[in-house]
Amino acid sequence: MDVVTLYEAARNTGLLTQVSFAGVTVHCAFRAPDETVLDGFALSRDYQIDYPAAWLTLAAGDTVEVAGNTYRVRDVRAIGDGTERRASLTQL
């Protein structure tokens, strides 16, 4: 099973979140885990989306809309064999 088929199956079961960029809307795996900062004295959100590389071409500085909220792309990295990407985001 390729990564696009996997994401399409996840979208069809409602596991993914709608993401819009440059007039294109796709569904991505959105995560907002808490990250410990300031030597454990505070928590911060570390927003990320995972998506098939064939669906979006994102770069640092781009702006995306995730479920109605706007985020700036901080970094984009390839996952696994390169057919999947992970974008780190900052909420605007």
N, C-alpha and C positions, 0 to 999 in steps of 0.2 A: 504494500500500500504506500503510495507516495504522500508527501506532506500536504499537497492541495486536497487530495481526497479525504485525508484525516481532518483537515480544517473544515471542509464542507460538511462532513458528518457531524462534527461538533457544533457547527452553526445550525444545522437542521434540528438538533436536539435542544437548542437554546442555551448552549454553554458559552457562547462568545458575545462580545460587546461590539456595537456598531461604531466604526471609526471612519471619519471623513477627512480627505486630504485632496486639495486641488480639484474639487468637483467629483472625486471618486469616493464611493462609499463601499467599504468592505467590513467584514466581521473579524475581530482579532481577539486573542486571549489577553485581557486586561488584568493587571495585578497592581495592588497598592499596599504592599507589605510595610509594616512599621520597621524602621531601622533605628538602632540605638546610636545616639550622637552625644557629643560633649561628655565623653568618658562615662557614659551610662546615666547621665542626669536628665536626658530628654529623649523623646522619640520624634522621628521625622518620617514622612511618607516617602517611599521610593517607587514612583509610578513607572510602569513598564507595559509595553505591548509586545506580543509575539505574533508573527504573521508569516505566511509564505512569501518568499522573495519575489515571486511572480506577480503578487497582488499589488505591492506598493514599492516605490523607490523613494525612501526617506533619507534625509541627510541632516546633520546637526544644524540647528537654526530654523528648520521647517516648523510650521504650526499645524497641529492636527486637532480635530474635535473628537472627543471620546465621550459618548453618551451625553452630549449636550454641554460638556465642559471643554475649555480650550487649554491646550498644553503646547509647550515648545520642546522640540526634540533636542536632547543633550548629546546623545551618542547612539550610534547604530552598530550592532555587531552581528556577525554570522553565527548561527548555531549549527552544530553537527556538521553535516556535509555541505553546508552553504545554501541549501534550498529554503532555509527558514532564517528569519531575522528577529532580533530583540532590540527594541528602541527604548532607551531610558528617557523619561519625560519629566518636565517641570511644569507644574500648574501655573497658569497665568491668572 
